């Protein structure tokens, strides 16, 4: 719901935005540490435990973020943005949300196809409800990885665009998602 009196997004939207950013960075980045550990090692298992747990946290954050985005009061679109730029931003946000939802869900499905249980920081475990299909799992793994790469590239473009608005165009686009300055 648009509130033209707001200059920034509400705290809940800003907090969920930055928590999602953190979760994506950790889930994506931790996988690159896997190469440092041999198969079957405790270190490698910890990498996967972290990746899956953070992926589940991302799903939980999105379950909060999406209704919050729909229901929370938010500022009107920045006056600095032309109509074509607002449309492009809406498309980019839509793609980001699609990838943010689909990528971790596909990762969970991948784990289940491998016959693995999914654990959330060892607080609870969800056993695989489906049969093992390693051939299909390999196909799903490729799609999951491609979607994760696309998510990170799109998020980097999103961040770069926000930085251009802030440092080059010197408008309010990024400030609206940052904490208030003192």
N, C-alpha and C positions, 0 to 999 in steps of 0.2 A: 504494500500500500504506500503510495507516494505521499510524502509530507514535504512540501516546498519550504518549510521552515527549518528543516535539518540541513546542516552543512556537511555532516559526516554520516557514515553508516553507523547504526547503533552498535554498542559494545558487543552484543551477542554475535552480530554478523561479522564484525572485525575479528573477534576472538576465534570464531569457527573458521574463518578464512585462513588465518595464520596457522591454526592447528592442522588444517588440511594440508597446507604448504609443507609444514614440518613432517607430517606423516608420509606424504609423497616422497620427500627428499630422503627420509630414512628407509622406507620400503624399497625405493629404487636404488639408493646408494649402497645399502648393506650387501646387496647381492654381489657387488664387485669385490667384496672381501672373500667371497667363497673360494676364489682361485688360490688363496694363501693357505688353505687347509686341505689335507688329503681326504678323499672319500671315506666315509665312515668315522671320521674324527669327531670329537666333542665340539671342537671349534666350528666345524662345518654344520653340525646339527644346530648349534646356537645361532648361526647365521640364518638358517631356515626358520627356526623358532621365532626369531626376531622379525623376519620378513613377513611371515604369516600372521603373527600377532599384530604387527603394525597395520597390515592389510585389513584385518578384522576391525581394528580401531578406526581405520579410514571409513569402513562401511558404517560403523556406529556414528562417526562424526557426520557423515552425509545424511544419515537418518534424522539427525538434529538440524543440519544445515539447510536441507531442502525445504522443510516446512517453515523454518525460520525465514528463509529468503522470500517465501510466498506470503507469510503472514506479518512479518515485522514491518514497522514503518521504515522507510528509506528515503534518502534525499532524491529530488528530481534529477534527471540526467544532467550532467555538467553542461553549463551554457557554452563551454569551450568546444564542445563536440558538435560537428555538423551532422546532419541527418544520415548521410552515407557512413560516417564513422560510427555513429550510434548503432546502425544496422550491423556493421561489421563486428562491433563489440558484442552485440547480442548473439550473433552467430558463433563467435569465438567462445563466449561463455556457455552457450548450449553444447558445443562440442566438448568443452572442458568437463561439463557435468556428465555428459554421456560417457566419456572416457573414465572419469572418476568413479562412476558407478560400475560400468561394465568390466573394467580391468581387474579390480579385486574380486568381483563375483566370478569371473572366469578363472582367476587364480585358485579360488576355493574349489571350484568344479574340477580343476586340474588335480589338486591334491586328492580329491575324492576318487577321480579316475585312476590314480596311482594306488588307491587303497589306503591312503594315509588319513589318519584322523587330523583334525584341525584344532589347534589349541590356542587359547588367548592368554598369553603370558602365564601359562600353567594354572590359571584360575578356573578354567573350565575347558573341556575337550568335547568336540563334536565328532563322533565316529563317522566314517564314510557310509552314507546311506545307499550307495550304488556299488555295483560290481567293478572289479578291476578291468581296465581296458587300456593297456600300455600303448597300443598303436594309436588309438584315438587321443590318448593323453599327449603323445608327441605332437600331434597336429594342434591340439588346444594350447600346448606350451608355446608353439610358434606364434599363434594368434595373440596369446597373453603378452608375450615379449614385444611383439610389434605394437600392440596397443599401449603398453607401458612406455615404449620409446616415443610414440606419437604424443602421448600425454605429456611427457617431459619436454618435448620440443615445443608443443603448443603452450605449455606453462612458461617456458623460457621466453617465447615470443610475447606472451601476455606481460611478463615482468619487464622485458625490454621496452615494450610500448609504454608501460606505466612510468618507467625511468625517463624515457624521452619526453613524456608529458611533464614530468616533474622538473627535469634539469634543462631541457631545451626549450620547450614551449612555455614552461613556468606557469602552468595552470593548476587547477585544484584536483585533477583526476586521481593522483596517487594519495594526496593528503586526506581525501575522504575515507581511505581505508587504513590510515595510520592513526596511532593514538594522538590525542590532542597535545600540541606542544605547549610548554609552559611559558 
